Every structure is written in structure tokens, then in C-alpha cells.
Amino acid sequence: MRTPLIKAVVFLGIVSVLVWAVADIYARLSEKTVLYRYISDALNQREMAVARVEWRPAGRLLDRPFTEADAAQVEKVLDQAWASLTFAQQTGNIDVLSDAFTGVALERAEQSAVDAIGHGGVLAVLHSSAKPVFFHRDASILQLEVDTYAVRMLIEQGALSHHQVTLDSNIITFLNGGYGWRISNLERLDAVVPEYQSAEVGQPARAGLNYYPAATPWTQFWRDYEPGTVEDDLVRIRDLGADSIRVFLTYDAFIDPEATELSVNHLRHLLDAARQNGLSVVPTLFDLKPDFSPVTWVEDARYLDTVMPILAEAPSVAYIDLKNEADLDFETHGQAKILGWLTTIRAYLRETAPELGATIGWSSAEWASQLETELEVISYHDYAPLDDARNRLDAVKAGSGGKPVAVTEIGYTSFDALRGFPGSPETQAEQLAVHIEALTDADGVFVWTLYDFANIDTAAIGRSPWRRQIQSSFGLLDSFGNEKPAARVVREAFRKID
């Protein structure tokens, strides 16, 4: 009687695997189509984003008053000039330059775009401030003193060979003809490379959890934020012995004008609730950012202008994670471009919140030493084979320059598809116990994650049924809030961490 039963079980197992495989292949193809369409749409909408301009009081020697209406018109042209110059240098499309430049300035802008395409260079202006110093009485000529926060980057043979941030002082002359205001001359008077002191790491973050609520992970978190749920979850996190949480500030939630105000209020609430529960916070910026081209950096500066004042004033913030697993974007976007972008963001963060330390949550120990000199904390994720975890940590610490090293993600699925494969609640607990013990010398260990997720966000995880099942089961608590064996193990391990 056993033989037919065994054969039936094996047959059903084979059929299940085949169904999963077909579904996975279909999901991957569908995912690629959605991804490419999404990136294309994102670039079309954002590629010409413009820098903000702050106006300083006008000089006293103007021949006519410089009104708010004048400022609005000129600001639009100045914004367009910086955006179109970056766009032309990156794409070689110089036609867009004539919308903002004329005469000698246009010739020089076109030549700079040609040179940039030939040599791999690009200029991006992230913000500027302007002061009118001359305005002709017939409104035909205007001169501005313009200070800019400018980034110059050069990529040669696929490598980032030059990156520099400067605070530039410029005199810009505008002509007003039948076509409206255009820049006719731009003279850079001075360029200063800013200097900053090393930032400090804030509150301790030694034993942490990566956090989303059970019902609203990834892109749903800020969109469907429930203050009461978050407060209850933070109490549970504290009960598990954690002293910190790592959270993700989804890009669109803090850049979309329709969502930003609400997301900002939710962020303030989370930071305050964490403080009340004695938890420090490691906010991870730019989660699910779709593109890293210099034409998008202006929008990234706006994102930082939105979130950094809030993070800078919050006593619960330990340090900032600039980007989650940025190395996973190397293949798609290019390593040099990603490193240039990260260096730019770190520099701008020093401008907006110089007191906050920073890290980058690399996906593996292999990349942990990248940009080490720019960071106050070195961090990586450790999903590699468990038996070598201590050696990986030792190697990263040896190359850290004496800086703190945090392992900001470790975790194991409890999803049991067939006889303990790929995991089970019991093996999850055992593996976490061994892993945390192996990372005793780390300056921080963060477990992925507090909850299992009943509804996986395909925008973050993809459509593969297999991957969704695995990713849904990394929690210390199930999606109903019941403790799994891993919760007890982590509670005991965290209590041993100083």
C-alpha cells in the first residue's frame, strides 16, 4: 500500500515544481516588461527636472525694480539652463540648449555638451541662489550674481576618474528679446571646494530589526501608515530586546507632491514613537529609486531637502543609510555612475545635515569597503553561507579604517515547501542563533525582519511566486503577530549584546 502512496506524493511534488517553474518564468518575463516600461516612463517624466533657486535681496543700483513676476520668469530660464546643460552633456542632444541660451553662451554650452560626450564628463547644478545686480530700465538686459552647488563628474573607460563638488560664484547676463529671457553670457568668478568635519554616530544601534508593519510592507508602508499599528509594533520590538530599527524611506513617497506632506508627518511620528520606546532609528534613503543618471540628481536634492531637516532634528536617529544594496544596481546602471551618485548624495547630505553620520547598506561583504572614506559607519548584508560569517566580518573590519562595522541585514526564511526545503520555523531559529553568535564582534546586527508578510509587494520583490513565498516568511512573528521559534532565539541573543 505504501508504494502507490509514495509514487503519488512524488508525482505531486514533481508537478508542483513544474508549475512553480512555469509560473516563475512567466513572472520574470512579465516583470522585465513592467520594469522596462516603468523606467522609461520615469525617465520621461523626470529627465528635465530643474534646480531650485533662492533669491537674495537685489542690489541698490538697479535702473528699474526687479519684481516677483520678473523673478519668476528669470528663475524658469535659469532652471532650464542648468537642466538642459546636464541633459545635453549626458545625451548629446544639444537642441534643448537654445531654449535657455543664446549667442556666445549658447556656443559654449553646445561645445561643453560635445566635449562631455566625447570624454565622459557631466556637470549637474543641484541648487542655486541669485541676486540681481543690474537691470536695464527698458528690461532688455539683466545681470545676476548666481551662487551654485555644482557637481562635476568624469567617467573614463567605465570607471569614475573624477568627482568634485564646488560652490561656484558666477555672473550671468540675460537678454530679453522677442523670444523672452535667454542667457547670453556666463562667467565663473570663483569655485570653492567645501570642507566638512567628520560627523558623529548618534544613538547606539547594536541589536536591531528591519521594520515594516505586517500588512503594509515596502511601498505600502508610508502610503497606508497607521500610527497605532506602528506604536504597538515598536513596543513588541523593544520586548524582543532590540535597541534599534532600520526603516526605508521610499523614494516616491517623499518626492511625489501629492504624497510628501503626509509622508513627512508619518516620518515625524515614527521617529518620535521610536524615541519614546527607547529605540534608535537607521533611516535608509532612496528606497526603490528607479534611475541614477545626473539628470535626476536635482530631484534627489529635493528629496533630501524634504527629509533631512526632519532626520537632523530627531534625537532618535543613529545614522543615515544612503541607499539599500546600491551594488545590485551596478549591472543595470553602471558601477561608475552609481559610485558617482553615492558620492554626490553623501556630499549633499553633509551640506544639509553635517552632524549626521552615514553608511551604505551594501548587499554583501564583497563591496563593504567601497567609498569607505566617505562614511562614518561601514555596513553590509550577510546572506552568504553561514559557516564563513565570522571570517567575512573580520575581513570587513580589517579594511574599515577603524570605523564601526554593522551588519544591517541577516535573515532566514521559514517557508517550508517540502520536507524542510527551503526552510522551516525550527531551522530559521537555529540559523539565526548561530549567525548572531558569529557576529558578536560587529558594531550592530539587524535581523530581517519583524513580521512575515501575507501580501508581498511585487513592486519591490517581483512577481516570481517562488521568490514571493520565500520573502514572505522571514519574520520573527507571523503575519498575525504570533511569535515563531526565531523570536525566542533572537530575544535571548539580543540580551547578550552589550
C-alpha positions as CSV (number, residue, x, y, z in Angstrom):
1,M,0.0,0.0,0.0
2,R,2.9,2.4,0.7
3,T,4.4,2.2,-2.8
4,P,1.4,3.8,-4.7
5,L,1.1,6.4,-2.0
6,I,4.8,7.3,-2.2
7,K,4.6,7.4,-6.0
8,A,1.6,9.7,-5.8
9,V,3.4,12.1,-3.4
10,V,6.5,12.1,-5.6
11,F,4.3,12.8,-8.7
12,L,2.5,15.6,-7.0
13,G,5.9,17.1,-5.9
14,I,7.2,17.0,-9.5
15,V,4.0,18.6,-10.8
16,S,4.2,21.3,-8.1
17,V,7.9,22.1,-9.1
18,L,7.0,22.3,-12.8
19,V,4.0,24.6,-12.0
20,W,6.3,26.8,-9.9
21,A,8.9,26.8,-12.7
22,V,6.5,27.8,-15.4
23,A,4.9,30.5,-13.2
24,D,8.4,31.8,-12.3
25,I,9.5,32.0,-16.0
26,Y,6.2,33.9,-16.8
27,A,6.6,36.2,-13.9
28,R,10.2,37.0,-14.8
29,L,9.2,37.9,-18.4
30,S,6.3,40.0,-17.1
31,E,8.5,41.6,-14.6
32,K,11.0,42.7,-17.2
33,T,8.3,44.2,-19.3
34,V,6.9,46.1,-16.4
35,L,10.4,47.2,-15.2
36,Y,11.4,48.5,-18.6
37,R,8.2,50.3,-19.1
38,Y,8.4,51.8,-15.6
39,I,12.0,53.0,-16.1
40,S,11.1,54.5,-19.5
41,D,8.1,56.4,-18.0
42,A,10.2,57.6,-15.0
43,L,12.9,59.0,-17.2
44,N,10.4,60.7,-19.5
45,Q,8.8,62.4,-16.5
46,R,12.0,63.3,-14.6
47,E,14.8,63.7,-17.0
48,M,14.4,67.5,-17.2
49,A,13.8,68.2,-13.5
50,V,15.1,71.6,-12.6
51,A,17.1,73.0,-9.6
52,R,15.5,75.3,-7.1
53,V,16.6,79.0,-6.9
54,E,16.8,81.0,-3.7
55,W,16.6,84.8,-4.3
56,R,18.7,87.2,-2.3
57,P,17.8,90.9,-2.0
58,A,18.6,92.9,-5.1
59,G,21.4,95.4,-5.3
60,R,20.5,99.1,-4.9
61,L,21.8,100.3,-8.2
62,L,19.1,98.7,-10.4
63,D,17.7,101.0,-13.1
64,R,14.3,99.6,-12.6
65,P,12.6,97.5,-9.8
66,F,13.0,93.7,-10.1
67,T,9.6,92.4,-9.3
68,E,8.3,88.9,-8.2
69,A,7.0,88.5,-11.8
70,D,10.4,89.2,-13.2
71,A,12.0,86.7,-10.7
72,A,9.5,84.0,-11.7
73,Q,10.3,84.4,-15.4
74,V,14.1,84.5,-15.0
75,E,14.1,81.7,-12.5
76,K,12.4,79.5,-15.0
77,V,15.1,80.2,-17.6
78,L,17.9,79.7,-15.1
79,D,16.4,76.4,-14.0
80,Q,16.0,75.4,-17.6
81,A,19.6,76.3,-18.4
82,W,21.1,74.0,-15.7
83,A,18.7,71.1,-16.5
84,S,19.2,71.3,-20.3
85,L,23.0,71.6,-20.0
86,T,23.1,68.4,-17.9
87,F,20.7,66.7,-20.2
88,A,22.7,67.7,-23.3
89,Q,26.0,66.6,-21.8
90,Q,24.6,63.2,-20.9
91,T,22.7,62.5,-24.1
92,G,24.4,64.6,-26.8
93,N,21.0,66.3,-27.6
94,I,22.1,69.9,-27.9
95,D,18.9,71.2,-29.4
96,V,17.4,71.7,-26.0
97,L,20.1,74.3,-25.1
98,S,18.6,77.1,-27.3
99,D,15.6,77.3,-25.1
100,A,17.7,78.9,-22.3
101,F,21.0,80.1,-24.0
102,T,21.8,82.4,-26.9
103,G,24.8,84.0,-28.5
104,V,28.2,83.2,-27.0
105,A,26.7,81.4,-24.1
106,L,24.8,79.0,-26.5
107,E,28.0,78.3,-28.4
108,R,29.9,77.5,-25.2
109,A,27.1,75.3,-23.9
110,E,26.9,73.3,-27.1
111,Q,30.7,72.9,-27.1
112,S,30.6,71.7,-23.5
113,A,28.0,69.1,-24.4
114,V,30.1,67.8,-27.3
115,D,33.2,67.7,-25.1
116,A,31.3,65.9,-22.3
117,I,30.0,63.2,-24.7
118,G,33.5,62.7,-26.0
119,H,35.2,62.5,-22.7
120,G,32.5,61.2,-20.3
121,G,32.1,64.3,-18.2
122,V,29.0,65.9,-16.9
123,L,28.0,69.0,-14.8
124,A,24.9,69.0,-12.5
125,V,23.7,72.0,-10.6
126,L,21.7,70.9,-7.6
127,H,20.6,74.3,-6.3
128,S,21.5,78.0,-6.8
129,S,20.9,81.4,-5.2
130,A,20.7,84.6,-7.2
131,K,20.9,88.3,-6.6
132,P,20.1,90.9,-9.3
133,V,22.9,93.4,-9.7
134,F,21.9,95.2,-12.9
135,F,18.6,95.6,-14.6
136,H,18.3,98.0,-17.6
137,R,15.5,100.4,-17.4
138,D,13.8,99.0,-20.6
139,A,14.0,95.5,-19.2
140,S,16.3,94.3,-22.0
141,I,19.4,93.3,-20.0
142,L,19.7,91.7,-16.6
143,Q,22.7,90.6,-14.7
144,L,22.7,88.3,-11.7
145,E,25.2,87.2,-9.2
146,V,24.5,83.4,-9.0
147,D,26.0,81.0,-6.5
148,T,25.6,77.4,-7.3
149,Y,26.1,74.0,-5.7
150,A,27.7,72.2,-8.6
151,V,28.9,68.6,-9.2
152,R,31.4,67.7,-11.9
153,M,31.9,64.0,-12.7
154,L,34.1,62.2,-15.2
155,I,33.8,58.6,-16.2
156,E,36.6,57.1,-18.2
157,Q,36.7,53.5,-19.5
158,G,33.8,52.6,-17.3
159,A,35.5,53.9,-14.1
160,L,34.8,57.0,-12.0
161,S,38.0,59.0,-12.5
162,H,37.0,62.4,-11.2
163,H,34.3,63.7,-8.9
164,Q,34.2,67.2,-7.4
165,V,31.6,69.3,-5.6
166,T,32.2,73.1,-5.7
167,L,30.4,76.2,-4.5
168,D,30.7,78.4,-7.6
169,S,30.2,82.2,-7.9
170,N,29.0,83.3,-11.3
171,I,28.0,86.5,-13.1
172,I,25.2,85.7,-15.6
173,T,23.9,88.1,-18.2
174,F,20.4,87.7,-19.6
175,L,19.0,89.3,-22.8
176,N,15.2,89.8,-23.2
177,G,14.2,89.7,-26.8
178,G,11.1,88.6,-28.7
179,Y,11.7,85.1,-27.6
180,G,11.9,86.0,-23.9
181,W,14.8,85.8,-21.5
182,R,17.9,83.9,-22.5
183,I,21.4,83.6,-21.0
184,S,23.9,85.4,-23.3
185,N,27.0,85.2,-21.1
186,L,28.1,83.2,-18.1
187,E,31.3,83.9,-16.3
188,R,32.5,81.8,-13.3
189,L,34.3,84.1,-10.9
190,D,35.3,81.6,-8.2
191,A,34.9,78.0,-7.2
192,V,35.4,76.8,-3.6
193,V,35.6,73.1,-2.6
194,P,33.6,72.9,0.7
195,E,35.3,71.3,3.7
196,Y,33.4,69.5,6.4
197,Q,34.2,67.9,9.7
198,S,33.6,64.2,10.2
199,A,30.1,63.6,11.5
200,E,29.2,61.7,14.7
201,V,27.3,58.5,15.0
202,G,24.2,59.2,17.2
203,Q,22.3,56.8,19.4
204,P,23.6,53.2,19.8
205,A,22.2,50.7,17.3
206,R,23.7,47.4,18.3
207,A,20.7,45.0,18.2
208,G,18.2,45.9,15.6
209,L,15.3,44.8,13.4
210,N,14.4,45.8,9.9
211,Y,10.8,47.0,10.2
212,Y,7.6,47.1,8.1
213,P,4.2,46.5,9.6
214,A,2.8,43.1,8.7
215,A,0.0,44.4,6.4
216,T,1.9,47.2,4.7
217,P,5.4,46.3,3.6
218,W,7.6,48.2,1.1
219,T,5.7,50.8,-1.0
220,Q,2.5,50.4,1.1
221,F,4.2,51.5,4.4
222,W,4.1,55.3,4.1
223,R,1.0,55.3,1.8
224,D,-1.1,53.3,4.3
225,Y,0.7,54.3,7.5
226,E,-1.2,53.5,10.7
227,P,0.2,55.3,13.8
228,G,-1.5,53.0,16.2
229,T,-0.1,49.9,14.5
230,V,3.4,51.4,14.4
231,E,3.3,52.2,18.1
232,D,2.2,48.7,19.0
233,D,4.9,47.2,16.8
234,L,7.6,49.3,18.4
235,V,6.6,48.0,21.8
236,R,7.0,44.4,20.5
237,I,10.3,45.3,19.0
238,R,11.5,46.6,22.4
239,D,10.2,43.4,24.0
240,L,12.3,41.3,21.7
241,G,15.4,43.0,23.2
242,A,16.2,45.3,20.2
243,D,17.6,48.8,20.7
244,S,17.0,50.0,17.2
245,I,15.1,49.7,13.9
246,R,16.1,50.2,10.3
247,V,13.3,51.7,8.1
248,F,13.1,52.6,4.4
249,L,12.1,56.0,3.1
250,T,10.6,55.0,-0.2
251,Y,11.6,57.4,-3.0
252,D,8.2,58.2,-4.4
253,A,6.6,58.7,-1.0
254,F,8.9,61.6,-0.3
255,I,9.2,63.1,-3.9
256,D,5.6,62.9,-5.1
257,P,4.0,66.3,-4.3
258,E,0.7,64.6,-3.6
259,A,2.2,62.3,-1.0
260,T,5.1,64.2,0.5
261,E,3.3,66.2,3.2
262,L,1.5,63.1,4.6
263,S,4.7,61.0,4.4
264,V,6.6,63.7,6.3
265,N,4.1,63.8,9.1
266,H,4.3,60.0,9.3
267,L,8.1,60.1,9.5
268,R,7.9,62.5,12.4
269,H,5.5,60.3,14.2
270,L,7.7,57.2,13.7
271,L,10.8,59.0,14.9
272,D,9.1,60.3,18.0
273,A,7.4,56.9,18.8
274,A,10.8,55.2,18.5
275,R,12.3,57.7,20.9
276,Q,9.5,57.1,23.4
277,N,10.3,53.4,23.3
278,G,14.0,53.8,23.7
279,L,14.8,52.8,20.2
280,S,17.2,54.4,17.8
281,V,16.5,54.6,14.1
282,V,18.6,54.0,11.0
283,P,16.6,55.6,8.1
284,T,17.5,54.2,4.7
285,L,17.1,56.7,1.9
286,F,16.1,56.5,-1.8
287,D,14.5,53.1,-1.5
288,L,13.2,51.9,-4.9
289,K,14.7,54.8,-6.7
290,P,14.4,54.0,-10.4
291,D,17.3,55.8,-12.0
292,F,20.7,57.3,-11.1
293,S,21.5,59.5,-14.1
294,P,22.8,63.0,-13.4
295,V,19.6,64.5,-14.9
296,T,17.7,63.1,-11.9
297,W,20.1,64.4,-9.2
298,V,18.2,67.7,-8.9
299,E,15.2,65.8,-7.9
300,D,17.3,63.8,-5.5
301,A,18.4,67.0,-3.9
302,R,14.7,67.9,-3.4
303,Y,14.1,64.6,-1.7
304,L,17.0,65.3,0.7
305,D,15.7,68.8,1.3
306,T,12.4,67.2,2.3
307,V,13.6,64.5,4.7
308,M,17.0,65.7,6.0
309,P,15.7,68.6,8.2
310,I,13.4,66.1,10.0
311,L,16.1,63.5,10.4
312,A,18.6,66.0,11.6
313,E,16.4,67.3,14.4
314,A,15.3,63.8,15.6
315,P,17.3,62.6,18.6
316,S,16.4,59.0,17.8
317,V,18.4,58.9,14.6
318,A,21.6,56.8,14.9
319,Y,23.0,57.4,11.4
320,I,21.8,57.6,7.8
321,D,21.9,54.7,5.3
322,L,22.3,56.4,1.9
323,K,21.0,53.5,-0.2
324,N,19.9,50.0,0.3
325,E,22.1,47.5,-1.7
326,A,23.3,50.0,-4.2
327,D,25.7,47.4,-5.6
328,L,22.8,45.5,-7.0
329,D,22.3,48.4,-9.4
330,F,25.8,48.2,-10.8
331,E,24.9,45.9,-13.6
332,T,21.9,47.8,-14.8
333,H,23.1,51.4,-14.4
334,G,26.9,51.0,-14.3
335,Q,29.2,50.9,-11.3
336,A,30.9,54.2,-12.0
337,K,27.6,56.1,-12.3
338,I,26.3,54.6,-9.0
339,L,29.5,55.5,-7.2
340,G,29.4,59.0,-8.6
341,W,25.8,59.3,-7.5
342,L,26.5,58.0,-4.0
343,T,29.4,60.4,-3.6
344,T,27.2,63.2,-4.7
345,I,24.5,62.3,-2.2
346,R,27.0,62.0,0.6
347,A,28.4,65.4,-0.2
348,Y,24.9,67.0,-0.3
349,L,24.0,65.3,3.0
350,R,27.0,67.0,4.5
351,E,25.6,70.3,3.2
352,T,22.1,69.7,4.6
353,A,22.8,67.8,7.8
354,P,26.5,67.9,8.6
355,E,26.1,66.5,12.1
356,L,24.7,63.1,10.9
357,G,26.9,60.1,10.2
358,A,26.3,58.0,7.1
359,T,26.7,54.4,5.8
360,I,25.7,52.4,2.7
361,G,24.0,49.1,3.2
362,W,25.9,47.0,0.6
363,S,24.3,43.7,-0.3
364,S,27.4,41.7,0.6
365,A,30.7,41.9,2.4
366,E,32.4,41.9,-1.0
367,W,31.5,45.6,-1.6
368,A,31.7,46.9,2.0
369,S,35.0,48.8,1.5
370,Q,33.6,50.9,-1.4
371,L,33.6,54.6,-0.5
372,E,34.9,53.8,3.0
373,T,36.5,57.3,3.3
374,E,33.1,59.0,2.8
375,L,31.3,57.1,5.6
376,E,31.2,57.1,9.3
377,V,29.8,53.5,9.6
378,I,30.7,50.6,7.3
379,S,27.7,48.2,6.7
380,Y,26.8,45.2,4.6
381,H,24.2,42.5,4.4
382,D,25.1,38.9,5.1
383,Y,23.1,36.3,3.2
384,A,26.2,34.3,2.2
385,P,26.9,30.8,3.6
386,L,26.6,30.8,7.3
387,D,29.9,28.9,8.2
388,D,32.0,31.8,6.9
389,A,30.2,34.7,8.5
390,R,32.8,35.4,11.2
391,N,35.6,35.4,8.6
392,R,33.6,37.9,6.4
393,L,33.1,40.2,9.3
394,D,36.8,40.0,10.3
395,A,37.8,40.9,6.7
396,V,35.5,43.9,6.6
397,K,36.7,45.1,10.0
398,A,40.3,44.8,8.8
399,G,39.5,47.2,5.9
400,S,37.3,49.6,7.8
401,G,39.9,52.0,8.9
402,G,38.8,51.5,12.5
403,K,35.3,52.7,11.8
404,P,32.3,50.8,13.3
405,V,31.0,47.9,11.2
406,A,27.4,47.0,11.2
407,V,25.7,44.0,9.5
408,T,22.4,45.6,8.7
409,E,20.6,42.6,7.3
410,I,20.7,38.9,8.2
411,G,17.8,36.6,7.9
412,Y,16.3,33.2,7.0
413,T,13.0,32.1,5.6
414,S,10.8,29.7,7.5
415,F,8.9,28.8,4.3
416,D,8.6,25.0,4.1
417,A,7.7,23.9,0.6
418,L,8.6,20.3,1.0
419,R,10.1,18.4,4.0
420,G,12.1,21.4,5.3
421,F,13.0,22.9,2.0
422,P,13.9,25.7,1.6
423,G,13.4,26.3,5.3
424,S,11.2,25.7,8.4
425,P,10.4,27.7,11.6
426,E,12.9,25.5,13.5
427,T,15.8,25.8,11.1
428,Q,15.2,29.6,10.9
429,A,15.6,29.8,14.6
430,E,18.7,27.6,14.7
431,Q,20.4,29.6,11.8
432,L,19.7,33.0,13.4
433,A,21.2,31.8,16.7
434,V,24.4,30.6,15.1
435,H,24.6,33.7,12.8
436,I,24.2,36.3,15.6
437,E,26.8,34.4,17.7
438,A,29.2,34.6,14.8
439,L,28.7,38.3,14.5
440,T,29.4,39.1,18.2
441,D,32.2,41.5,17.2
442,A,30.0,43.5,14.9
443,D,29.1,47.0,16.0
444,G,25.5,46.3,15.1
445,V,23.3,43.4,13.9
446,F,19.9,43.9,12.3
447,V,17.6,41.0,11.6
448,W,15.3,40.8,8.6
449,T,12.5,41.2,9.6
450,L,9.9,41.7,12.4
451,Y,7.0,40.1,10.5
452,D,6.0,37.6,7.9
453,F,4.0,39.3,5.1
454,A,0.7,37.9,3.9
455,N,0.8,40.3,0.9
456,I,4.2,40.7,-0.7
457,D,4.7,43.9,-2.6
458,T,5.5,42.9,-6.2
459,A,7.0,46.4,-6.9
460,A,9.8,45.5,-4.6
461,I,10.1,41.7,-4.8
462,G,8.8,41.0,-8.3
463,R,6.2,38.6,-9.5
464,S,8.0,35.2,-9.1
465,P,5.7,33.0,-6.9
466,W,8.7,31.2,-5.6
467,R,10.5,34.3,-4.5
468,R,7.4,35.8,-3.0
469,Q,6.8,32.7,-0.9
470,I,10.3,32.8,0.4
471,Q,10.4,36.5,1.1
472,S,7.0,36.4,2.9
473,S,8.4,34.2,5.7
474,F,11.5,35.9,7.1
475,G,9.7,37.3,10.1
476,L,10.2,36.6,13.8
477,L,6.5,36.9,14.1
478,D,4.0,35.5,11.7
479,S,1.6,37.8,9.8
480,F,-0.9,37.5,12.6
481,G,1.6,38.6,15.2
482,N,2.3,35.2,16.8
483,E,5.8,34.5,17.8
484,K,7.8,32.0,15.8
485,P,10.6,30.0,17.4
486,A,13.1,32.6,16.0
487,A,11.6,35.3,18.2
488,R,12.7,33.5,21.4
489,V,16.2,32.8,19.9
490,V,16.7,36.5,18.9
491,R,15.4,37.7,22.2
492,E,18.0,35.6,24.1
493,A,20.8,36.6,21.7
494,F,20.0,40.3,21.8
495,R,20.1,40.3,25.6
496,K,23.7,39.1,25.4
497,I,24.7,42.1,23.2
498,D,26.2,45.0,25.1
